[in-house]
Amino acid sequence: MPALSFVGGALTQPLTVVATPDEPILDLVRRCDDLPLSWRCGRGTCGTCAVRVSHQQQPQPLLMSRKERNVLVRHRYLPQSALQQDTFIDSPALWRLACYLTANQPLVISLDPPSSEDVS
């Protein structure tokens, strides 16, 4: 069962939660009251659940869905030029939407909000 460590945001120290394999991250957030991750829609359209993720397989190619990519571009987490690509380099610097992520391996999830340098 993968361990997910949440860091930053309103957390004063890392919070580690054990997830069931392939559990959607937002399902985990819904059942854990201590996780201060904002989200509204749960369907990948509002962009409020943007996080950064670290794991042992990084960096590696990542095929991102068009919907997630478009939302990240609309909220300026990715540059406009990203609309021309489907594959990205999965790295701790890449913004993702938590509603698209599943717990299939140990992850470190940063809840820090974007700074002005983070948006395009």
Residue pairs with C-beta under 8 A, 6 or more apart in sequence:
1 18
1 19
1 20
1 21
2 18
2 19
2 21
2 103
2 104
2 105
2 106
2 107
3 16
3 17
3 18
3 19
3 106
4 16
4 17
4 18
4 19
4 25
4 28
4 103
4 106
4 107
4 108
4 109
5 14
5 15
5 16
5 106
5 107
5 108
5 109
6 14
6 15
6 16
6 17
6 35
6 37
6 109
6 111
7 14
7 15
7 108
7 109
7 110
7 111
7 112
8 110
8 111
8 112
9 36
9 37
9 110
9 111
9 112
9 113
10 36
10 111
11 36
11 111
15 34
15 35
17 28
17 32
17 35
19 28
19 103
20 103
21 103
21 104
22 102
22 103
22 104
23 102
23 103
24 99
24 101
24 102
24 103
25 51
25 98
25 99
25 101
25 102
25 103
25 109
26 39
26 42
26 49
26 98
26 99
28 35
28 103
29 35
29 37
29 39
29 98
35 111
36 111
37 49
37 51
37 98
37 111
38 48
38 49
39 46
39 48
39 49
39 98
39 99
40 46
40 48
41 48
41 99
42 99
43 99
44 65
44 67
44 68
44 71
44 97
44 99
44 100
45 67
45 71
46 71
47 71
47 72
47 74
47 75
47 77
47 97
49 97
49 98
49 99
50 72
50 75
50 77
50 95
50 96
50 97
50 98
50 114
51 95
51 96
51 97
51 98
51 101
51 109
51 110
51 111
52 92
52 93
52 94
52 95
52 96
52 109
52 110
52 112
53 92
53 94
53 96
53 101
53 107
53 108
53 109
53 110
54 92
54 107
54 108
54 110
55 105
55 106
55 107
55 108
56 105
56 106
57 90
57 105
58 90
58 91
58 92
59 89
59 90
59 91
60 89
60 90
61 87
61 88
61 89
61 90
62 87
62 88
62 89
62 90
62 94
63 86
63 87
64 86
64 87
64 88
65 100
66 86
68 96
68 97
68 100
69 78
69 82
69 83
69 85
69 86
70 83
71 97
72 78
72 82
72 95
72 96
72 97
73 79
73 80
73 82
73 83
75 119
76 119
76 120
77 95
77 114
77 118
77 119
77 120
78 95
78 120
79 120
80 120
82 88
88 94
92 110
95 114
95 118
98 109
101 107
101 109
